[in-house]
């Protein structure tokens, strides 16, 4: 059984990244959605528009969306230029890890597209793969607890603000 915590060492900021590397400190206390895909997967490409929308809709609320391009051959391995062109073509602006297969293997991802949703505690809370994955994850994102969304967005009530300790 795969670990239930995000294997942050596999999300190496010095490894293959497109758009921007993700550092461990950026994920502390945030829900994280890993989206596994391959460049030759038509179903994966069909989901990019929805994933881009989630970045816009849920990113400000704290959700960190990370794409994971899973390579299939030695010639594709860590070819960030190829992935960068593909991402640009599909309007993907969120961070994308170019996986050598380690991250996919760590979670037993062998079907694409696949989504892994982690809670703010870093533990895997849900997974979905294949054609039905988009619908399942969309429903989970809509049901993110309101309290968590409020806390992640930094919104506080006047009463909560009044109770907060005064600054220095």
C-alpha positions as CSV (number, residue, x, y, z in Angstrom):
1,X,0.0,0.0,0.0
2,X,1.3,3.4,-0.9
3,X,2.0,6.0,1.8
4,X,-1.0,8.2,2.6
5,X,1.2,11.3,2.9
6,X,2.4,13.3,-0.1
7,X,6.0,12.1,-0.8
8,X,7.4,15.6,-0.9
9,X,10.9,14.3,-1.7
10,X,9.4,13.1,-5.1
11,X,8.2,16.6,-5.8
12,X,11.8,17.8,-6.1
13,X,12.0,21.6,-6.8
14,X,15.3,21.0,-8.5
15,X,13.9,18.3,-10.7
16,X,11.8,18.6,-13.9
17,X,9.2,21.4,-13.5
18,X,7.2,23.4,-15.9
19,X,5.7,26.9,-15.1
20,X,7.2,27.0,-11.5
21,X,8.7,24.5,-9.1
22,X,6.7,23.7,-5.9
23,X,8.5,23.9,-2.6
24,X,7.5,21.9,0.4
25,X,6.7,25.0,2.4
26,X,4.1,26.0,-0.2
27,X,2.0,22.9,0.6
28,X,1.9,23.1,4.4
29,X,-1.7,23.2,5.6
30,X,-3.2,23.4,2.1
31,X,-5.3,20.9,0.3
32,X,-3.4,19.6,-2.8
33,X,-4.8,18.1,-6.0
34,X,-2.3,16.1,-8.0
35,X,-3.5,15.6,-11.6
36,X,-1.6,12.7,-13.4
37,X,-1.7,12.8,-17.2
38,X,0.3,11.9,-20.3
39,X,0.8,13.9,-23.4
40,X,-0.6,11.1,-25.6
41,X,-3.8,10.7,-23.6
42,X,-6.9,12.2,-25.3
43,X,-9.1,11.9,-22.2
44,X,-6.4,13.8,-20.2
45,X,-6.4,16.6,-22.7
46,X,-10.2,16.8,-22.6
47,X,-9.9,17.5,-18.9
48,X,-7.4,20.4,-19.0
49,X,-10.1,23.0,-19.4
50,X,-11.8,21.9,-16.1
51,X,-8.5,21.7,-14.3
52,X,-7.6,25.2,-15.4
53,X,-11.0,26.3,-14.1
54,X,-10.3,24.7,-10.7
55,X,-7.0,26.6,-10.5
56,X,-8.9,29.9,-11.0
57,X,-11.9,29.0,-8.8
58,X,-10.2,27.1,-5.9
59,X,-6.7,28.4,-6.0
60,X,-7.6,31.6,-4.2
61,X,-9.3,29.5,-1.5
62,X,-6.1,27.6,-0.9
63,X,-6.2,24.6,-3.2
64,X,-2.8,23.8,-4.7
65,X,-3.2,22.1,-8.1
66,X,-0.1,20.4,-9.4
67,X,-0.1,18.7,-12.8
68,X,2.0,15.5,-13.1
69,X,3.2,14.6,-16.6
70,X,4.0,10.9,-16.5
71,X,6.6,9.9,-19.0
72,X,6.6,6.6,-20.8
73,X,10.0,6.2,-22.4
74,X,13.7,7.1,-21.9
75,X,13.5,9.6,-24.7
76,X,10.6,11.5,-23.0
77,X,12.2,11.3,-19.6
78,X,12.5,14.8,-18.0
79,X,12.0,16.6,-21.3
80,X,10.8,19.8,-19.8
81,X,10.9,21.7,-23.1
82,X,8.5,19.3,-24.7
83,X,6.2,19.4,-21.7
84,X,6.4,23.2,-21.6
85,X,5.3,23.5,-25.2
86,X,2.5,21.1,-24.6
87,X,1.4,23.0,-21.5
88,X,1.4,26.3,-23.3
89,X,-0.6,24.8,-26.2
90,X,-3.3,23.6,-23.7
91,X,-3.2,26.8,-21.5
92,X,-1.8,25.1,-18.4
93,X,-0.4,27.7,-16.1
94,X,-0.2,25.8,-12.8
95,X,2.9,24.0,-11.7
96,X,3.6,20.7,-13.6
97,X,6.1,18.1,-12.3
98,X,7.7,16.0,-15.0
99,X,7.6,12.6,-13.3
100,X,10.1,9.9,-14.1
101,X,7.5,7.5,-12.9
102,X,8.5,7.6,-9.2
103,X,5.4,9.6,-8.1
104,X,3.0,7.6,-10.1
105,X,4.5,4.4,-8.8
106,X,4.4,5.6,-5.2
107,X,0.6,5.9,-5.5
108,X,-0.1,3.0,-7.8
109,X,-1.3,5.3,-10.6
110,X,-1.4,3.2,-13.7
111,X,-4.4,4.7,-15.4
112,X,-4.7,8.2,-16.8
113,X,-6.0,10.7,-16.2
114,X,-5.9,10.3,-12.4
115,X,-6.5,12.7,-9.6
116,X,-5.3,12.4,-6.0
117,X,-6.8,14.8,-3.5
118,X,-4.9,15.5,-0.3
119,X,-6.2,17.3,2.8
120,X,-4.5,20.2,4.5
121,X,-2.8,17.6,6.8
122,X,-1.0,16.1,3.7
123,X,-3.0,12.8,3.9
124,X,-4.6,11.3,0.8
125,X,-8.3,11.8,1.1
126,X,-9.6,10.7,-2.3
127,X,-8.5,9.4,-5.6
128,X,-10.2,9.0,-9.0
129,X,-9.0,7.7,-12.4
130,X,-10.2,7.2,-15.9
131,X,-13.2,8.8,-17.6
132,X,-15.3,9.2,-14.5
133,X,-12.5,10.9,-12.6
134,X,-13.4,14.5,-13.6
135,X,-16.9,14.2,-12.3
136,X,-15.9,12.6,-9.0
137,X,-13.2,15.2,-8.2
138,X,-15.5,18.1,-9.3
139,X,-18.0,16.9,-6.7
140,X,-15.4,16.6,-4.0
141,X,-14.1,20.1,-4.7
142,X,-17.6,21.6,-4.5
143,X,-18.0,20.0,-1.1
144,X,-14.8,21.4,0.4
145,X,-15.8,22.4,3.9
146,X,-16.9,26.0,4.0
147,X,-14.9,26.6,7.2
148,X,-11.8,25.3,5.5
149,X,-12.4,27.5,2.4
150,X,-12.9,30.6,4.7
151,X,-9.7,29.8,6.6
152,X,-7.7,29.2,3.5
153,X,-8.9,32.4,1.8
154,X,-8.0,34.5,4.8
155,X,-11.5,35.7,5.4
156,X,-12.5,36.4,9.0
157,X,-15.5,38.0,10.5
158,X,-15.4,41.4,12.3
159,X,-15.9,39.6,15.6
160,X,-13.0,37.2,14.9
161,X,-10.8,40.1,13.9
162,X,-11.7,42.0,17.1
163,X,-10.6,39.0,19.1
164,X,-7.3,38.7,17.3
165,X,-4.3,39.8,19.3
166,X,-3.1,43.3,18.5
167,X,0.0,43.6,16.2
168,X,3.4,44.6,17.5
